[in-house]
Amino acid sequence: MKAKLEIVAMALGFLGLFGVVAATAMPMWRVSAFIGANLIVMEVLWEGLWMNCYNQAEIKMQCKVYDSLLILSPELQAARGLMVVSIVVVVIALFVAGFSMPRSTCCQDNIRAKNITTAFAGCLFLLACLLTLVPVCWVAHTVIRNFYNPVVVDSRKRELGASLFVGWATCAVLLATGCVLLLSFARRRSKENALNTDSYLVAAQGVGSVRSSRAPSSFHKYQEYV
């Protein structure tokens, strides 16, 4: 059961890595909204972390990389940095989780160190979940606030893009991965405590048996001396 949990965690971890990379690379964080006077539905504008894309009827979609980071809004600037950090954290978490597998040669003779490695990998996945959730929710909050803001003109209003939904789904996967690894750590820890308790009882019984075996011999010698 323990190995199955870790295999499931590794599979979810790779899925989470794919989701974080996809959400970071997709240019659909904010998409154009067709409301009010903005009724030209044949024109679509996508805004992402790295580029924006424009599509018009019967014209191939054109994408352009941002010339400068400073032209982005504060939430997109923060999202770019946090998503990149999240990718790095997920990659490190996958390596650490691989070292904590039962068949791994890392810390093979040290059960406690392997258990700590499992817990550390689970905490890294939870950290990656938080790093992904913050920018996704921040951008979504800004989009919704501007959408219902009467001061913002209709042509400047945006809707939630597909990247945000991919980011939320990825957060759920990373959260599940971290919880599975921490559950595996809890089971390993309980088994380790049980083994330590059994070893202590065996050692205590061994000491008691040695003492009981020595007592008659010394008493017998004392009687012979008398």
C-alpha positions as CSV (number, residue, x, y, z in Angstrom):
1,M,0.0,0.0,0.0
2,K,2.9,2.3,0.8
3,A,4.5,1.8,-2.6
4,K,1.2,2.4,-4.3
5,L,0.7,5.7,-2.6
6,E,4.2,6.9,-3.7
7,I,3.6,5.8,-7.3
8,V,0.3,7.7,-7.3
9,A,2.2,10.7,-5.9
10,M,4.8,10.6,-8.6
11,A,2.2,10.3,-11.3
12,L,0.3,13.3,-9.9
13,G,3.6,15.2,-9.5
14,F,4.4,14.8,-13.2
15,L,0.8,15.8,-14.1
16,G,1.2,18.9,-11.9
17,L,4.5,19.8,-13.6
18,F,2.8,19.6,-17.0
19,G,0.0,21.8,-15.7
20,V,2.2,24.5,-14.3
21,V,4.3,24.6,-17.5
22,A,1.1,24.7,-19.7
23,A,-0.5,27.5,-17.6
24,T,2.7,29.5,-17.7
25,A,3.2,29.2,-21.4
26,M,-0.4,29.6,-22.6
27,P,-1.2,33.2,-23.6
28,M,-4.8,33.0,-22.5
29,W,-4.6,34.6,-19.0
30,R,-6.9,37.4,-20.1
31,V,-9.1,37.3,-23.1
32,S,-11.2,40.0,-24.8
33,A,-14.8,40.5,-23.6
34,F,-17.7,41.0,-26.0
35,I,-19.9,43.3,-24.1
36,G,-21.6,46.7,-24.7
37,A,-20.3,48.5,-27.7
38,N,-17.5,45.9,-28.2
39,L,-19.6,43.7,-30.4
40,I,-17.0,42.8,-33.0
41,V,-16.9,39.1,-32.1
42,M,-14.7,38.2,-35.1
43,E,-11.7,39.8,-33.3
44,V,-10.1,38.0,-30.4
45,L,-7.3,39.3,-28.1
46,W,-5.4,37.0,-25.8
47,E,-3.0,38.4,-23.1
48,G,-0.5,36.0,-21.5
49,L,2.6,36.2,-19.3
50,W,5.0,36.3,-22.2
51,M,3.1,37.5,-25.3
52,N,-0.2,38.7,-26.5
53,C,-2.1,37.2,-29.5
54,Y,-4.5,38.9,-31.9
55,N,-6.9,37.0,-34.2
56,Q,-9.1,38.6,-36.8
57,A,-11.6,37.0,-39.2
58,E,-9.9,35.2,-42.1
59,I,-6.5,36.3,-40.8
60,K,-3.9,34.0,-39.2
61,M,-3.4,34.6,-35.5
62,Q,-0.5,36.8,-34.8
63,C,1.4,36.7,-31.5
64,K,4.0,39.1,-30.3
65,V,6.4,38.8,-27.3
66,Y,6.3,41.7,-24.9
67,D,9.1,44.2,-25.6
68,S,9.6,45.0,-21.9
69,L,8.5,43.6,-18.6
70,L,7.5,47.0,-17.4
71,I,4.6,47.3,-19.9
72,L,2.8,44.5,-18.0
73,S,0.4,45.1,-15.2
74,P,1.6,44.4,-11.7
75,E,-0.4,41.2,-11.3
76,L,1.1,39.8,-14.6
77,Q,4.6,40.8,-13.6
78,A,4.2,39.0,-10.3
79,A,2.5,36.0,-12.0
80,R,5.5,35.6,-14.4
81,G,8.0,35.4,-11.5
82,L,5.9,33.2,-9.2
83,M,5.0,30.7,-12.0
84,V,8.6,30.3,-12.9
85,V,9.5,29.7,-9.3
86,S,6.7,27.2,-9.1
87,I,8.1,25.2,-12.0
88,V,11.5,25.1,-10.3
89,V,10.0,24.0,-7.0
90,V,7.9,21.2,-8.7
91,V,11.0,19.9,-10.5
92,I,13.0,19.8,-7.2
93,A,10.0,18.1,-5.5
94,L,9.9,15.4,-8.1
95,F,13.6,14.7,-7.6
96,V,13.3,14.6,-3.9
97,A,10.2,12.3,-4.1
98,G,12.1,10.0,-6.4
99,F,14.9,9.7,-3.8
100,S,12.2,8.8,-1.2
101,M,10.9,5.8,-3.1
102,P,11.3,2.4,-1.4
103,R,13.4,1.1,-4.3
104,S,15.7,4.1,-4.3
105,T,19.3,3.6,-3.2
106,C,19.3,7.0,-1.5
107,C,19.3,6.6,2.3
108,Q,18.4,2.9,1.9
109,D,19.8,1.9,5.3
110,N,18.5,4.9,7.1
111,I,14.7,4.6,7.4
112,R,14.4,7.9,9.3
113,A,16.2,9.9,6.7
114,K,14.1,8.4,3.9
115,N,10.9,9.3,5.8
116,I,12.1,12.9,6.3
117,T,12.8,13.0,2.5
118,T,9.2,12.0,1.9
119,A,7.9,14.7,4.2
120,F,10.2,17.3,2.6
121,A,8.9,16.3,-0.9
122,G,5.3,16.7,0.2
123,C,6.0,20.1,1.7
124,L,7.6,21.2,-1.6
125,F,4.5,20.2,-3.5
126,L,2.4,22.2,-1.2
127,L,4.7,25.2,-1.6
128,A,4.4,24.8,-5.4
129,C,0.6,24.7,-5.0
130,L,0.7,28.0,-3.1
131,L,3.1,29.6,-5.6
132,T,0.7,28.7,-8.4
133,L,-2.5,29.6,-6.6
134,V,-1.5,33.2,-5.6
135,P,-0.9,34.5,-9.2
136,V,-3.9,32.7,-10.7
137,C,-6.2,34.1,-8.0
138,W,-4.7,37.6,-8.2
139,V,-5.1,37.8,-12.0
140,A,-8.7,36.4,-11.7
141,H,-9.5,39.0,-9.0
142,T,-8.2,41.8,-11.1
143,V,-10.1,40.7,-14.2
144,I,-13.4,40.4,-12.3
145,R,-12.9,43.7,-10.5
146,N,-12.3,45.6,-13.8
147,F,-15.1,43.8,-15.5
148,Y,-17.7,45.2,-13.1
149,N,-16.0,48.5,-12.7
150,P,-18.1,51.2,-14.5
151,V,-15.1,53.5,-14.9
152,V,-13.3,51.0,-17.2
153,V,-14.4,51.3,-20.8
154,D,-15.8,48.2,-22.5
155,S,-12.9,47.8,-24.9
156,R,-10.5,47.5,-22.0
157,K,-12.5,44.9,-20.1
158,R,-11.3,41.3,-20.1
159,E,-12.6,37.9,-19.2
160,L,-11.0,34.9,-17.5
161,G,-8.8,32.9,-19.9
162,A,-8.2,29.2,-20.1
163,S,-4.8,29.5,-18.4
164,L,-6.5,30.5,-15.2
165,F,-8.7,27.4,-15.2
166,V,-5.7,25.2,-16.0
167,G,-3.9,26.9,-13.1
168,W,-6.7,26.1,-10.7
169,A,-6.8,22.5,-11.8
170,T,-3.0,22.3,-11.4
171,C,-3.2,23.6,-7.9
172,A,-5.7,20.8,-7.0
173,V,-3.3,18.2,-8.4
174,L,-0.3,19.7,-6.5
175,L,-2.3,19.8,-3.3
176,A,-3.3,16.2,-3.8
177,T,0.3,15.2,-4.4
178,G,1.5,16.9,-1.3
179,C,-1.2,15.3,0.8
180,V,-0.5,11.8,-0.5
181,L,3.2,12.1,0.3
182,L,2.5,13.4,3.8
183,L,0.1,10.5,4.3
184,S,2.8,8.1,3.2
185,F,5.2,9.8,5.6
186,A,2.7,9.4,8.5
187,R,2.3,5.7,7.8
188,R,6.1,5.2,7.5
189,R,6.6,7.1,10.8
190,S,4.0,5.0,12.6
191,K,5.7,1.9,11.3
192,E,9.1,3.2,12.3
193,N,7.8,3.9,15.9
194,A,6.4,0.4,16.1
195,L,9.7,-1.1,15.0
196,N,11.6,1.0,17.6
197,T,9.1,0.0,20.3
198,D,9.5,-3.7,19.4
199,S,13.3,-3.4,19.4
200,Y,13.2,-1.7,22.8
201,L,11.0,-4.5,24.3
202,V,13.2,-7.2,22.9
203,A,16.3,-5.5,24.3
204,A,14.6,-5.1,27.7
205,Q,13.6,-8.7,27.7
206,G,17.1,-9.7,26.8
207,V,18.6,-7.7,29.7
208,G,16.1,-9.2,32.1
209,S,16.9,-12.8,31.0
210,V,20.6,-12.2,31.4
211,R,20.1,-10.9,34.9
212,S,17.8,-13.8,35.9
213,S,20.3,-16.3,34.6
214,R,23.1,-14.7,36.6
215,A,21.3,-14.6,39.9
216,P,21.1,-18.3,40.6
217,S,24.8,-18.9,39.8
218,S,26.0,-16.3,42.2
219,F,23.6,-17.6,44.9
220,H,24.8,-21.1,44.3
221,K,28.4,-20.1,44.7
222,Y,27.6,-18.3,48.0
223,Q,26.0,-21.5,49.3
224,E,29.1,-23.5,48.4
225,Y,31.3,-21.0,50.1
226,V,29.3,-21.3,53.4
